[in-house]
């Protein structure tokens, strides 16, 4: 109970600080669980994915709000600051032994399948599976959510980007499976089905 309460509080802290991505952690968790269920991931591995998704942006606590909530395009220097959040997240959680298994997903959720991501430039299957799943879920929510500097380009655009960047930004198998999920079920349905369980055991809908 205390573990779940801690994760919930930390996730809500991030969403409260970054007003333009309110509920982002919850949305990414919903998409992560949908993908995990489609892949047949169960038990402790699934629970770790759930918790890592909720906390994947915890490092944004250490990013200045002037950058985090900037209404316009970031400068290169500001973007470099934003890019520190995966490492900051690991630094925040590292002292707590209960979160040790979540650190690889949190550190590497902005790596790219072609090696062009950050912070470590990992590529292909050297990127932890948990992080590759988060990358797809995180990117899809970013593309289907409104931001202060732009309206969401929409679900169709997001699916096109997943297809076009399969094998470069995204693990091709995970991108393909996620596109199949969304083609079969609108993303709003997934958010409704999974997104209500932040404080309880995450549901398994066997998508």
C-alpha positions as CSV (number, residue, x, y, z in Angstrom):
1,X,0.0,0.0,0.0
2,X,2.8,2.5,0.9
3,X,4.7,1.6,-2.2
4,X,1.6,2.3,-4.4
5,X,0.9,5.5,-2.6
6,X,4.5,6.7,-3.1
7,X,4.4,6.0,-6.8
8,X,1.1,7.7,-7.2
9,X,2.3,10.8,-5.3
10,X,5.5,11.0,-7.4
11,X,3.6,10.7,-10.7
12,X,1.1,13.4,-9.7
13,X,4.0,15.7,-8.6
14,X,5.3,15.6,-12.2
15,X,2.0,16.2,-13.8
16,X,1.2,19.1,-11.4
17,X,4.5,20.8,-12.3
18,X,4.2,20.4,-16.0
19,X,0.7,21.9,-16.6
20,X,0.8,21.4,-20.3
21,X,1.2,17.6,-20.0
22,X,-1.3,17.1,-17.2
23,X,-2.3,13.4,-17.1
24,X,0.6,12.5,-19.4
25,X,1.9,10.0,-16.9
26,X,-1.5,8.3,-16.6
27,X,-1.9,8.3,-20.4
28,X,1.5,6.8,-21.0
29,X,0.7,4.1,-18.4
30,X,-2.5,3.2,-20.2
31,X,-0.8,2.8,-23.6
32,X,2.1,0.9,-22.0
33,X,-0.3,-1.6,-20.3
34,X,-2.3,-2.0,-23.6
35,X,0.9,-2.9,-25.4
36,X,2.1,-5.1,-22.6
37,X,-1.2,-7.0,-22.6
38,X,-1.1,-7.5,-26.4
39,X,2.4,-8.8,-26.1
40,X,1.4,-11.3,-23.3
41,X,3.5,-9.6,-20.6
42,X,2.3,-10.6,-17.2
43,X,3.1,-10.8,-13.5
44,X,6.0,-8.8,-12.0
45,X,7.3,-7.7,-15.4
46,X,3.9,-6.1,-16.2
47,X,3.8,-4.4,-12.8
48,X,7.3,-3.0,-13.3
49,X,6.2,-1.6,-16.7
50,X,3.1,0.0,-15.0
51,X,5.3,1.6,-12.3
52,X,8.0,2.7,-14.7
53,X,5.4,4.3,-17.0
54,X,3.9,6.3,-14.1
55,X,7.4,7.5,-13.1
56,X,9.1,7.8,-16.5
57,X,9.2,11.6,-16.4
58,X,10.0,12.0,-12.7
59,X,13.2,13.7,-13.6
60,X,11.2,16.7,-14.8
61,X,11.0,17.7,-11.2
62,X,14.6,18.9,-11.6
63,X,13.9,20.9,-14.8
64,X,13.2,24.7,-14.4
65,X,9.6,25.5,-14.9
66,X,10.5,28.4,-17.2
67,X,11.8,25.8,-19.7
68,X,9.2,23.0,-18.9
69,X,6.2,25.3,-19.5
70,X,7.7,27.6,-22.1
71,X,4.9,28.5,-24.6
72,X,7.2,28.7,-27.6
73,X,9.8,26.5,-29.3
74,X,12.8,25.6,-27.1
75,X,16.3,26.9,-28.0
76,X,19.0,24.3,-28.4
77,X,20.4,25.1,-25.0
78,X,16.9,24.7,-23.4
79,X,16.4,21.4,-25.2
80,X,19.7,20.2,-23.8
81,X,18.4,20.9,-20.3
82,X,15.2,19.0,-21.1
83,X,17.2,16.0,-22.3
84,X,18.7,15.6,-18.8
85,X,15.4,14.5,-17.3
86,X,15.9,10.7,-17.8
87,X,19.2,10.8,-15.8
88,X,17.7,13.2,-13.2
89,X,14.9,10.7,-12.8
90,X,17.2,7.9,-12.0
91,X,19.2,10.0,-9.6
92,X,16.0,10.8,-7.8
93,X,14.9,7.2,-7.5
94,X,18.3,5.5,-7.1
95,X,18.4,5.9,-3.2
96,X,15.2,3.9,-2.9
97,X,15.9,0.2,-3.3
98,X,12.2,-0.5,-4.2
99,X,12.6,1.4,-7.4
100,X,15.9,-0.2,-8.6
101,X,14.2,-2.4,-11.2
102,X,12.5,0.6,-12.8
103,X,15.7,2.6,-13.5
104,X,16.6,1.1,-16.9
105,X,13.2,2.0,-18.4
106,X,13.3,5.5,-17.0
107,X,16.8,6.2,-18.1
108,X,16.4,4.9,-21.6
109,X,12.9,5.8,-22.7
110,X,14.3,8.5,-25.0
111,X,16.8,6.2,-26.8
112,X,16.1,5.6,-30.4
113,X,16.2,2.2,-32.2
114,X,18.8,3.6,-34.6
115,X,21.1,4.8,-31.9
116,X,20.3,8.5,-32.3
117,X,18.6,9.0,-28.9
118,X,19.7,10.0,-25.4
119,X,21.2,9.8,-22.9
120,X,23.5,6.9,-23.9
121,X,23.0,6.5,-27.6
122,X,21.9,2.8,-27.2
123,X,20.5,1.1,-30.3
124,X,18.3,-1.9,-31.2
125,X,17.9,-4.6,-28.6
126,X,20.6,-3.1,-26.4
127,X,17.8,-0.7,-25.3
128,X,15.9,-2.5,-22.5
129,X,12.6,-3.9,-23.7
130,X,10.8,-1.9,-21.0
131,X,12.3,1.4,-22.4
132,X,11.4,0.5,-26.0
133,X,7.8,0.0,-24.9
134,X,7.7,3.3,-23.1
135,X,9.2,5.1,-26.1
136,X,6.2,4.1,-28.3
137,X,3.6,4.9,-25.6
138,X,5.3,8.2,-24.7
139,X,5.6,9.4,-28.3
140,X,2.0,8.4,-29.2
141,X,0.6,10.4,-26.2
142,X,2.8,13.4,-27.1
143,X,1.4,13.4,-30.6
144,X,-2.2,13.0,-29.6
145,X,-2.2,15.6,-26.8
146,X,-2.5,19.4,-27.1
147,X,0.4,21.5,-26.1
148,X,0.5,25.2,-25.5
149,X,2.6,25.8,-28.7
150,X,0.5,23.6,-30.9
151,X,-2.8,21.6,-31.1
152,X,-2.5,17.8,-31.4
153,X,-2.0,16.7,-35.0
154,X,-4.3,13.8,-34.2
155,X,-4.4,10.1,-34.1
156,X,-4.0,9.5,-37.8
157,X,-0.9,11.6,-37.9
158,X,0.5,9.8,-34.8
159,X,-0.1,6.4,-36.5
160,X,1.6,7.6,-39.7
161,X,4.6,8.7,-37.6
162,X,4.8,5.4,-35.9
163,X,4.8,3.6,-39.2
164,X,7.3,5.9,-40.9
165,X,9.7,5.9,-38.0
166,X,9.5,2.2,-37.4
167,X,13.1,0.8,-37.2
168,X,14.6,4.3,-36.8
169,X,13.0,5.9,-33.7
170,X,10.9,2.9,-32.7
171,X,11.4,-0.8,-32.3
172,X,9.7,-2.0,-35.5
173,X,7.8,-4.9,-33.9
174,X,6.5,-2.8,-31.0
175,X,5.5,0.0,-33.4
176,X,3.6,-2.5,-35.6
177,X,1.8,-4.1,-32.7
178,X,0.8,-0.7,-31.2
179,X,-0.6,0.5,-34.5
180,X,-2.6,-2.7,-34.7
181,X,-4.0,-1.9,-31.2
182,X,-5.1,1.6,-32.1
183,X,-6.5,0.6,-35.5
184,X,-8.7,-1.9,-33.7
185,X,-9.7,0.5,-30.8
186,X,-9.6,4.3,-30.7
187,X,-7.0,5.6,-28.3
188,X,-9.7,7.4,-26.2
189,X,-11.2,3.9,-25.4
190,X,-7.8,2.7,-24.2
191,X,-7.5,5.7,-21.9
192,X,-10.9,5.2,-20.5
193,X,-10.3,1.5,-20.0
194,X,-6.9,1.7,-18.4
195,X,-6.5,5.2,-17.2
196,X,-8.9,5.0,-14.2
197,X,-6.6,2.7,-12.2
198,X,-3.8,4.9,-10.9
199,X,-4.4,4.0,-7.3
200,X,-5.2,0.3,-7.7
201,X,-4.0,-2.8,-9.4
202,X,-3.8,-2.0,-13.1
203,X,-6.5,-3.9,-15.1
204,X,-5.7,-6.5,-17.7
205,X,-8.0,-6.3,-20.7
206,X,-6.1,-8.7,-23.0
207,X,-6.1,-6.5,-26.0
